[in-house]
Amino acid sequence: MKLYINIVFILIFSSVLASCSSSDNESTPAPAYPQFGTRFEKMPKKEDAVIYQVNIRAFSQAGTLKGVQEKLTAIQELGVNVIYLMPIYPVGVVRSAGGLGSPYAVKDYKAVNTDFGTLEDLRVLVEEAHKKNMAVILDWVANHTSWDNAWITAHPDWYQKDANGNIIIPPGTNYNDVAQLDFTNTEMRSAMIDAMSYWVYSANIDGFRCDYADFVPQNFWTEAITALRKIKKNQNLLMLAEGTKVTQFAAGFDYTFGFNFFSALEKVFKENKSATTLQDSNATEYANNYNPENRIVRYTTNHDVNLSDGTPLELFGGKKGSIAAFVVAAYMNSVPMIYNGQEVGYNKRIQYFTRTPIDWSTADLDMLAEYKKIIAFRNSSDVLKKGTYKGYSSDAVSAFTMETATEKVFVLSNLTSSTVNYTIPVSLSKMTWKDGFTGAAITATTQISLLPFQYKVLKN
């Protein structure tokens, strides 16, 4: 009997061990690929991010990853801590959109475009960026592939088709250079997550900016982000959705995109709309967003609008106007994003279907200094990163506070080409203010005068 009890105990104990082992394997899957590099110790918290978008084809004369690496110090000195690389992958040539093809028509999800360099070049870029306390995130195009992606012939069932069985372009678009994937296909979803995982393992990258995110099912993003975050258990990955749906936060994204804000900003300058339009836009973008930690990425330019609409200098009243607009974008309840060249006042639209290198020799150093000052204050200000927003705008002046229990910052930016007098709200006029940049005492009673496109940042 005693022997029988011991045998039963051993069997039960073995079963428990096996169960624990199985559970552990499920929560900590075996690595799909060897892990390159080590944990990035200085990974910024999501509220601390200042994002710098790099168009690899235009960033340097060579148009390569090494060309980006060579200017890492300049990017760091701007105050940036997240580098966002536009797609690094081989580009399709079948049904190409012209030129060198769209970088968003991906031919191979697990390769580096040879025009840009090699996997080793990417690894070195990431390592050198990490040494300078900057994360590196990749652009990811999940919704569609190029027509000569190997998946087309190997797995045609991974794509959406019309009634005649033909693979289609993304519905409702004229994106004729890409083929629409079918997210009801579980094999395709697994392959996509595997490809995203490849870069976290093989290049030690720190997250993704996900293109066309609102048109990809939320349950895919939930599955993908959950899987990706298991790879680096002791380091957060930053995930940016190029989309506006508040549900993207529930899927695991850290940020959504400020499309509405940019559109409102254009209207203030092009259509003489009231600066209160930006207040309204902020309310729209944060509607139904009940978590104060969720932030929207805002910008005064990016690769799309730079090419289609114009440079910040074109859109926002020249040098001073574009700076006044950037202050609002960077400080109004947001995470700021800069597009390569805007910080030096580059006045040419930047192609991304062809190689048109930025001429850095034309840099406006005064403008660069202004950008550095604006970003440095944000980097030093917890209230801008974590505070609660309240709007006080007039027709001409975008005015708002960001506030915590212990600190308040009052931002005023004249978005017109005329000198204006702004009436300070009574609740703010009774406070003692200092200049946010110099620390000098500011006397603010009932009114404050602002020169054309002048901005002021006050703190208590």
C-alpha positions as CSV (number, residue, x, y, z in Angstrom):
1,M,0.0,0.0,0.0
2,K,2.8,2.4,0.9
3,L,4.6,1.5,-2.3
4,Y,1.3,2.2,-4.2
5,I,0.9,5.6,-2.5
6,N,4.5,6.6,-3.4
7,I,4.0,5.6,-7.0
8,V,0.8,7.7,-7.2
9,F,2.6,10.7,-5.6
10,I,5.4,10.4,-8.1
11,L,3.0,10.3,-11.0
12,I,1.0,13.4,-9.7
13,F,4.3,15.3,-9.0
14,S,5.6,14.5,-12.5
15,S,2.3,15.7,-13.9
16,V,2.5,19.0,-12.0
17,L,6.0,19.6,-13.2
18,A,5.0,18.9,-16.8
19,S,2.1,21.2,-16.5
20,C,4.3,24.0,-15.0
21,S,6.9,23.4,-17.8
22,S,4.1,23.6,-20.4
23,S,2.8,26.8,-18.9
24,D,6.2,28.4,-18.8
25,N,6.8,27.5,-22.4
26,E,3.6,29.2,-23.4
27,S,4.4,32.4,-21.5
28,T,8.1,32.4,-22.6
29,P,8.3,31.0,-26.1
30,A,11.6,29.8,-27.4
31,P,13.3,32.5,-29.4
32,A,12.4,32.4,-33.1
33,Y,15.8,33.8,-34.0
34,P,19.1,34.4,-32.2
35,Q,18.9,37.7,-30.3
36,F,21.4,40.3,-31.6
37,G,22.6,42.9,-29.2
38,T,21.7,43.6,-25.6
39,R,18.9,45.4,-23.8
40,F,18.8,49.1,-24.4
41,E,19.1,50.6,-20.9
42,K,18.0,54.1,-21.8
43,M,14.8,53.3,-23.6
44,P,12.6,56.4,-23.3
45,K,9.3,56.2,-21.5
46,K,6.4,56.7,-24.0
47,E,5.6,60.2,-22.6
48,D,9.3,61.2,-23.0
49,A,9.6,60.5,-26.7
50,V,10.8,63.1,-29.2
51,I,10.6,61.3,-32.6
52,Y,12.7,62.1,-35.6
53,Q,11.5,60.7,-39.0
54,V,14.3,59.7,-41.5
55,N,13.7,59.4,-45.2
56,I,16.7,57.3,-46.0
57,R,16.7,58.0,-49.7
58,A,17.0,61.8,-49.0
59,F,18.8,62.0,-45.7
60,S,22.4,61.8,-47.1
61,Q,24.1,62.1,-50.4
62,A,24.6,58.3,-50.4
63,G,21.0,57.5,-49.4
64,T,22.1,54.7,-47.1
65,L,21.9,53.5,-43.5
66,K,25.6,54.5,-43.1
67,G,24.6,58.0,-44.2
68,V,22.1,58.1,-41.3
69,Q,24.7,56.7,-38.9
70,E,27.1,59.5,-39.8
71,K,24.7,62.1,-38.6
72,L,23.6,60.5,-35.4
73,T,25.4,63.1,-33.3
74,A,23.5,65.9,-35.1
75,I,20.2,64.1,-34.4
76,Q,21.1,63.6,-30.8
77,E,22.0,67.2,-30.3
78,L,18.6,68.3,-31.5
79,G,17.2,66.6,-28.4
80,V,15.7,63.5,-30.1
81,N,15.5,60.2,-28.4
82,V,13.6,58.1,-31.0
83,I,14.7,57.7,-34.6
84,Y,12.0,56.4,-36.9
85,L,13.3,55.0,-40.2
86,M,11.0,54.9,-43.2
87,P,10.8,51.4,-44.7
88,I,14.2,49.7,-45.1
89,Y,13.0,46.8,-47.2
90,P,13.4,45.8,-50.8
91,V,10.9,47.6,-53.0
92,G,8.7,45.9,-55.6
93,V,9.1,46.7,-59.3
94,V,6.0,45.0,-60.7
95,R,3.3,47.7,-61.2
96,S,5.8,50.2,-59.6
97,A,4.5,53.7,-58.8
98,G,7.4,55.2,-60.6
99,G,11.0,56.3,-59.9
100,L,12.6,53.9,-57.5
101,G,9.2,52.7,-56.4
102,S,7.3,53.4,-53.2
103,P,9.1,52.3,-50.1
104,Y,5.6,51.2,-48.9
105,A,5.5,48.5,-51.6
106,V,7.4,45.8,-49.7
107,K,8.9,43.0,-51.7
108,D,10.5,41.1,-48.8
109,Y,9.7,41.7,-45.1
110,K,12.9,40.1,-43.9
111,A,15.5,41.8,-45.9
112,V,17.3,45.2,-46.1
113,N,17.0,47.1,-49.4
114,T,20.5,46.7,-51.0
115,D,20.3,50.4,-52.0
116,F,20.4,51.2,-48.3
117,G,23.0,48.7,-47.2
118,T,23.0,45.5,-45.3
119,L,21.6,43.9,-42.1
120,E,25.0,44.6,-40.6
121,D,24.7,48.3,-41.5
122,L,21.3,48.4,-39.7
123,R,22.7,46.6,-36.7
124,V,25.6,49.1,-36.4
125,L,23.2,52.0,-36.8
126,V,21.0,50.7,-34.0
127,E,24.0,50.0,-31.7
128,E,25.5,53.5,-32.3
129,A,22.1,55.1,-31.7
130,H,21.7,53.2,-28.5
131,K,25.2,54.5,-27.4
132,K,23.8,58.0,-27.9
133,N,20.6,57.2,-25.9
134,M,18.3,57.0,-28.9
135,A,15.9,54.2,-29.7
136,V,15.3,53.1,-33.3
137,I,11.9,52.1,-34.6
138,L,11.1,50.8,-38.1
139,D,8.2,51.6,-40.4
140,W,6.0,48.5,-40.9
141,V,3.5,48.0,-43.8
142,A,1.2,45.3,-42.7
143,N,-1.9,45.9,-44.9
144,H,-0.4,45.1,-48.3
145,T,2.7,44.0,-50.2
146,S,4.2,44.6,-53.6
147,W,3.0,42.5,-56.5
148,D,6.3,40.7,-56.7
149,N,6.5,39.8,-53.0
150,A,7.1,36.0,-52.8
151,W,3.9,35.6,-50.8
152,I,1.9,36.4,-54.0
153,T,3.0,33.2,-55.8
154,A,3.7,31.0,-52.8
155,H,0.5,31.9,-50.8
156,P,-2.1,33.5,-53.1
157,D,-4.7,32.5,-50.5
158,W,-3.1,35.1,-48.2
159,Y,-4.6,37.9,-50.3
160,Q,-8.1,39.4,-50.7
161,K,-9.7,38.6,-54.1
162,D,-12.5,39.9,-56.2
163,A,-15.5,37.8,-57.5
164,N,-13.4,36.6,-60.3
165,G,-10.6,35.3,-58.1
166,N,-8.2,38.1,-58.8
167,I,-6.0,39.6,-56.1
168,I,-7.1,43.2,-55.4
169,I,-5.5,46.5,-54.4
170,P,-6.5,48.0,-51.1
171,P,-10.3,48.8,-51.3
172,G,-11.2,52.4,-51.9
173,T,-7.7,53.5,-52.9
174,N,-5.8,54.0,-56.1
175,Y,-2.7,52.2,-54.7
176,N,-2.2,50.1,-57.8
177,D,1.4,49.2,-56.8
178,V,0.3,47.0,-53.9
179,A,-1.8,43.9,-53.2
180,Q,-4.3,43.7,-50.3
181,L,-3.6,41.0,-47.7
182,D,-6.4,38.9,-46.2
183,F,-6.4,39.2,-42.4
184,T,-8.9,36.4,-42.0
185,N,-6.1,34.0,-43.0
186,T,-4.4,32.8,-39.8
187,E,-1.2,31.6,-41.6
188,M,-0.6,35.0,-43.1
189,R,-1.1,36.7,-39.7
190,S,1.4,34.3,-38.1
191,A,3.9,35.0,-40.9
192,M,3.5,38.7,-40.5
193,I,4.1,38.6,-36.8
194,D,7.1,36.3,-37.4
195,A,8.5,38.9,-39.8
196,M,8.1,41.7,-37.3
197,S,9.7,39.6,-34.7
198,Y,12.7,39.0,-37.0
199,W,13.8,42.6,-36.7
200,V,13.4,42.8,-32.9
201,Y,15.7,39.7,-32.7
202,S,18.0,40.2,-35.6
203,A,18.6,44.0,-35.4
204,N,17.6,44.7,-31.8
205,I,15.2,47.5,-32.9
206,D,12.9,49.2,-30.4
207,G,9.5,49.3,-31.9
208,F,7.5,50.1,-35.0
209,R,5.5,52.9,-36.7
210,C,2.7,50.9,-38.3
211,D,1.5,52.3,-41.6
212,Y,-2.2,52.4,-42.6
213,A,-3.0,51.1,-39.1
214,D,-6.7,51.9,-39.0
215,F,-7.3,49.6,-42.0
216,V,-5.8,46.5,-40.4
217,P,-8.0,44.6,-37.9
218,Q,-7.5,45.6,-34.3
219,N,-7.4,42.0,-33.2
220,F,-4.3,41.5,-35.4
221,W,-2.5,44.4,-33.8
222,T,-3.5,43.1,-30.4
223,E,-2.0,39.7,-31.3
224,A,1.1,41.2,-32.9
225,I,1.9,43.7,-30.1
226,T,1.4,41.1,-27.4
227,A,3.8,38.7,-29.2
228,L,6.4,41.4,-29.8
229,R,6.4,42.6,-26.3
230,K,7.2,39.2,-25.0
231,I,10.6,39.3,-26.9
232,K,12.1,42.0,-24.7
233,K,10.5,41.4,-21.3
234,N,12.7,43.9,-19.6
235,Q,12.4,46.7,-22.2
236,N,9.4,48.4,-23.6
237,L,8.8,48.6,-27.3
238,L,7.4,51.8,-28.7
239,M,4.4,51.3,-31.0
240,L,3.0,54.1,-33.1
241,A,-0.2,53.6,-35.1
242,E,-0.5,55.7,-38.2
243,G,-4.2,56.0,-37.5
244,T,-6.7,57.9,-35.4
245,K,-8.9,55.2,-33.8
246,V,-8.9,55.4,-30.0
247,T,-9.2,51.6,-30.0
248,Q,-5.6,51.4,-31.2
249,F,-4.6,52.1,-27.6
250,A,-6.6,49.1,-26.4
251,A,-4.7,47.1,-29.0
252,G,-1.4,48.0,-27.4
253,F,-0.2,51.0,-29.3
254,D,1.5,53.8,-27.4
255,Y,0.5,56.5,-29.8
256,T,-1.9,57.4,-32.6
257,F,-1.4,60.0,-35.3
258,G,-2.6,63.6,-35.2
259,F,-4.1,63.8,-38.7
260,N,-6.9,66.1,-37.5
261,F,-4.6,68.4,-35.7
262,F,-2.4,68.9,-38.8
263,S,-5.5,69.6,-40.9
264,A,-6.7,72.1,-38.4
265,L,-3.3,73.8,-38.3
266,E,-3.3,74.2,-42.1
267,K,-6.7,75.8,-42.0
268,V,-5.6,78.3,-39.4
269,F,-2.9,79.5,-41.7
270,K,-4.4,79.0,-45.2
271,E,-8.0,79.8,-44.5
272,N,-7.5,82.3,-41.6
273,K,-9.5,80.1,-39.3
274,S,-9.5,81.0,-35.6
275,A,-6.7,79.5,-33.4
276,T,-9.5,78.1,-31.3
277,T,-9.8,75.5,-34.2
278,L,-6.8,73.8,-32.7
279,Q,-8.5,73.6,-29.3
280,D,-11.5,72.0,-31.1
281,S,-9.1,69.6,-32.8
282,N,-7.5,68.6,-29.6
283,A,-11.0,67.8,-28.1
284,T,-11.8,65.8,-31.2
285,E,-8.6,63.7,-31.2
286,Y,-8.9,63.0,-27.5
287,A,-12.6,62.2,-27.5
288,N,-13.4,58.9,-25.8
289,N,-9.8,58.7,-24.7
290,Y,-10.1,58.2,-21.0
291,N,-6.6,57.2,-20.1
292,P,-4.4,60.4,-19.6
293,E,-1.3,58.4,-20.4
294,N,-2.4,58.0,-24.0
295,R,-0.8,60.6,-26.2
296,I,-1.2,61.6,-29.9
297,V,1.9,62.3,-32.1
298,R,1.7,65.7,-33.6
299,Y,3.8,67.3,-36.3
300,T,4.1,70.2,-38.7
301,T,5.4,68.0,-41.5
302,N,6.1,64.4,-42.4
303,H,7.0,62.5,-45.6
304,D,3.5,62.6,-47.0
305,V,2.4,66.2,-46.4
306,N,5.8,67.6,-47.1
307,L,5.5,66.2,-50.7
308,S,1.8,66.7,-51.2
309,D,1.0,69.9,-49.3
310,G,4.4,71.7,-48.9
311,T,7.2,72.3,-46.5
312,P,6.5,74.0,-43.1
313,L,7.9,77.2,-44.6
314,E,5.4,77.1,-47.4
315,L,2.4,76.2,-45.2
316,F,2.9,78.2,-42.0
317,G,4.1,81.6,-42.9
318,G,7.8,81.2,-43.4
319,K,10.5,80.7,-40.8
320,K,8.8,82.5,-37.8
321,G,5.3,81.1,-38.6
322,S,6.5,77.5,-38.9
323,I,8.3,77.8,-35.5
324,A,5.1,79.2,-33.9
325,A,3.2,76.3,-35.3
326,F,5.8,73.8,-34.1
327,V,5.6,75.1,-30.5
328,V,1.9,74.3,-30.5
329,A,2.3,70.9,-32.1
330,A,5.2,70.0,-29.7
331,Y,3.6,71.3,-26.5
332,M,-0.2,70.8,-26.8
333,N,-0.9,67.5,-25.1
334,S,1.3,65.6,-27.5
335,V,4.4,63.7,-28.4
336,P,6.3,65.7,-31.1
337,M,7.6,64.3,-34.4
338,I,10.1,66.1,-36.6
339,Y,10.8,65.2,-40.3
340,N,14.4,65.4,-41.4
341,G,15.3,68.8,-42.7
342,Q,12.6,70.9,-41.1
343,E,14.9,71.7,-38.1
344,V,17.2,73.6,-40.5
345,G,14.5,75.3,-42.5
346,Y,15.0,73.2,-45.6
347,N,12.8,74.8,-48.1
348,K,12.4,72.1,-50.8
349,R,9.8,69.4,-50.9
350,I,11.5,66.0,-50.4
351,Q,10.7,63.2,-52.7
352,Y,10.6,59.6,-51.4
353,F,10.0,57.8,-54.7
354,T,13.4,59.0,-56.0
355,R,16.7,59.9,-54.4
356,T,16.8,63.7,-53.9
357,P,19.4,64.3,-51.1
358,I,18.8,67.1,-48.6
359,D,21.4,69.9,-49.1
360,W,22.4,70.2,-45.4
361,S,24.9,73.0,-46.4
362,T,21.9,75.4,-46.7
363,A,21.0,74.9,-43.0
364,D,19.6,77.9,-41.2
365,L,21.5,77.7,-38.0
366,D,19.3,80.2,-36.2
367,M,16.3,78.1,-36.9
368,L,18.2,75.0,-35.7
369,A,19.0,76.7,-32.5
370,E,15.3,77.6,-32.0
371,Y,14.2,74.0,-32.5
372,K,16.9,72.8,-30.0
373,K,15.6,75.4,-27.5
374,I,12.0,74.3,-27.9
375,I,12.8,70.6,-27.7
376,A,15.1,71.0,-24.7
377,F,12.4,72.7,-22.7
378,R,10.0,69.9,-23.5
379,N,12.6,67.3,-22.5
380,S,13.1,69.1,-19.1
381,S,9.4,69.6,-18.4
382,D,7.4,66.8,-16.8
383,V,4.3,68.9,-17.0
384,L,4.4,69.1,-20.8
385,K,4.9,65.3,-20.9
386,K,2.3,64.3,-18.3
387,G,0.1,67.3,-17.5
388,T,-3.5,68.0,-18.1
389,Y,-4.4,70.3,-20.9
390,K,-6.8,73.3,-20.7
391,G,-7.4,75.7,-23.6
392,Y,-7.6,79.5,-23.5
393,S,-7.2,80.4,-27.2
394,S,-8.3,83.6,-28.9
395,D,-8.8,84.0,-32.7
396,A,-5.2,84.9,-33.2
397,V,-3.4,83.2,-30.3
398,S,-3.2,79.5,-29.5
399,A,-3.1,79.6,-25.7
400,F,-3.2,76.7,-23.3
401,T,-1.9,75.4,-20.0
402,M,-0.5,72.0,-19.2
403,E,-0.8,71.4,-15.5
404,T,0.1,68.9,-12.7
405,A,-0.6,69.1,-9.0
406,T,2.7,70.9,-8.5
407,E,3.4,72.8,-11.7
408,K,1.8,74.7,-14.5
409,V,3.1,75.9,-17.9
410,F,1.2,78.5,-19.9
411,V,1.9,78.5,-23.7
412,L,1.0,81.4,-26.0
413,S,1.7,81.4,-29.8
414,N,0.6,84.1,-32.1
415,L,-0.4,82.3,-35.3
416,T,-0.9,85.5,-37.3
417,S,1.4,87.9,-39.2
418,S,0.1,90.9,-37.1
419,T,1.0,92.1,-33.6
420,V,-1.9,91.2,-31.3
421,N,-2.9,91.9,-27.7
422,Y,-4.0,88.8,-25.8
423,T,-6.2,89.2,-22.8
424,I,-5.0,86.9,-20.1
425,P,-7.8,84.9,-18.3
426,V,-8.3,86.2,-14.7
427,S,-7.4,82.9,-13.2
428,L,-4.0,83.0,-14.8
429,S,-3.3,86.8,-14.5
430,K,-3.1,86.4,-10.7
431,M,-0.3,83.9,-10.8
432,T,3.5,84.6,-10.6
433,W,5.2,83.6,-13.9
434,K,8.7,83.1,-15.1
435,D,10.0,82.8,-18.7
436,G,10.2,79.1,-19.4
437,F,13.5,79.5,-21.3
438,T,15.4,82.1,-19.3
439,G,13.8,81.9,-15.9
440,A,13.3,85.7,-15.8
441,A,10.2,87.0,-13.9
442,I,7.3,87.9,-16.2
443,T,4.7,90.6,-15.3
444,A,1.4,89.4,-16.7
445,T,-1.6,91.3,-15.5
446,T,-4.5,91.6,-17.9
447,Q,-2.9,91.7,-21.4
448,I,0.2,90.6,-23.1
449,S,1.4,91.8,-26.5
450,L,2.8,89.4,-29.0
451,L,4.6,90.3,-32.2
452,P,3.8,88.5,-35.5
453,F,4.3,84.8,-35.0
454,Q,5.8,85.4,-31.6
455,Y,5.5,82.7,-28.9
456,K,5.9,82.8,-25.1
457,V,6.2,79.9,-22.7
458,L,5.6,80.8,-19.0
459,K,6.0,78.6,-16.0
460,N,5.0,79.1,-12.4
